[in-house]
Amino acid sequence: MVNRPPQVKEIVSGILALAARKGERIPLAKSHSIVYAMKSHEPILSGLRFSLTGDVCYSRDIDQAINILIDGGFLKIEGQSAVVTGRAQQFWRYLGGFLTNSQVQDIHSVSLRFHDRLRRDVKNPSISP
């Protein structure tokens, strides 16, 4: 195993995939805003860049991560959401090919927090991220 620091898009891909459930919808705009809100509390997200325009936040890194997951068959796009195909747990093996178990565990922990927040926000859309 080659031990190298993870790239931002690989970290974000892991956050989106590792704690995802089959068939779960990840609203694309909400994924940007939740990760942006988490950035100040999660050191692993320190390299992530955002553009802010009014109430809209956007990260090219998040879009690249989503494209990685789509290309790998882990997500598919339906409307304004990414839908988990059920292969998301296989992403763990992919990350384990070049990251230490500790690094993958760190990404998984952030993924759990991301998906918990996403699920709460989807249940109560009036709550802002």
Secondary structure by P-SEA (a helix, b strand, c coil): cccccccaaaaaaaaacccccccccccaaaaaaaaaaacccccccccbbbbbcccbbbbaaaaaaaaaaaaacccccccccccccccccaaaaaaaccccaaaaaaaaaaaaaaaaaaaaaaacccccc
